[in-house]
């Protein structure tokens, strides 16, 4: 199935929207790293906020202070959460396990 052709205006609008979403996600990760927002708050907001809901879990874990790629990956494996899982797609048990793992 071919992609729909977009007019130059539609393409520019889509690029602008994508840039805004990337900026919002980067800001959220920075707030998480600085402690301005908690993992619990992000998980609560994931259901209603598309920007947060579409963040990959591993990316969010890497944004936590003191957590790098290795620790994030090990935690995901330990909790049996797929690498491709996004915040909105987490089950209740997975949410609880993440909060227990990273309780402040």
Secondary structure as GFF3:
##gff-version 3
##sequence-region A 1 104
A	DSSP	alpha_helix	8	34	.	.	.	ID=ss1
A	DSSP	alpha_helix	39	45	.	.	.	ID=ss2
A	DSSP	alpha_helix	50	53	.	.	.	ID=ss3
A	DSSP	alpha_helix	57	63	.	.	.	ID=ss4
A	DSSP	alpha_helix	69	78	.	.	.	ID=ss5
A	DSSP	three_ten_helix	87	89	.	.	.	ID=ss6
A	DSSP	alpha_helix	92	101	.	.	.	ID=ss7
###
